[in-house]
Each structure stands twice: as C-alpha cells, then as structure tokens.
Amino acid sequence: MELVNLKNKEANKTQLYKLICLLAVTFLVSLQTSYLITQDPSLVSKSNVLVDDAFFYTILTDNYMSTGTFSFHQNYPTNGYQPMWLLLLILLKHIMPSLSTIRIALILTWTVFSCFSLVTAYCLLSFSKEPSSIVGVLIFSVIILLNPNFYSLTLR
C-alpha cells in the first residue's frame, strides 16, 4: 500500500513539474515576443517582422469592412488569401473597431505564436516520464522557442 502511495506522490510531483515547465516556457516566449503588442505598429513594421502579406491582409480586411467584398483595390475582387486568417482578422475588427487593422494583426500574430509555443512545449513535455527528464525538455524548449532566428522565421 505504501508503494502505491509513493508512486502516486511521484506522479503528482511529475505532473506539477510539467505544469510549471509548460507555464514557464509559454510565459517566456510570450514575454520575448510581447513587443508585437506593446510597441507602435509603425515601429514593429520597420523591424521587418511584418512582411507584405501582413499588409495585404489588413487592406483586404479594411476593404471588406467598408464594402463587404474581398478586394485589394475595391474594384477588383480577389480570391488569393488564406480564409481562416482573414476571417479571424475580420472577426477581431468587428469586436475591436477602434483599433487599427495592423494592430489587430499584430495581436493575432502574438496570440497564435504564444499558443504555438504552449502546444510545442506540451508536446515535448508529454514525452518525458521521469521528473529528471523534464529539465532537459525545458532546456530544449527554451533553446528552440526563444531562439531569435527561430521566431523571426515563424513570425513572418
């Protein structure tokens, strides 16, 4: 009976360590990329985080909000866009009409990247069975997720 209780205590301790690691990685990544939502959008756009597609989607969103059509020049409809991303931008623009569309795109980018980091850390942690291996998984997650070259590629 004592062996079962000991195993349960170890399992609970491992789950607690996993939760702490998961929250730590997600917090650090979100903090590392928080400039996306805290800085002025014009400064962020000068740092080459936003590429031409980001501006294309903001124009499509603005034109949809004003005309109800998916067009780049308001006269010519377009169908060359990723519907889920555009629909998320339109939904958020409806919810937050006072924010600029580029600000909304930055908030959405930051949110998606933070969620991606959470899921990645969770997947990496789900492979570890022993408490001692969690430290290795945490270090591996931090190296991957906080690597500036990695997130500069994934945020584009």
Order of alpha helices (4+ residues) and beta strands (2+ residues): alpha-alpha-alpha-alpha-alpha-alpha-alpha-alpha
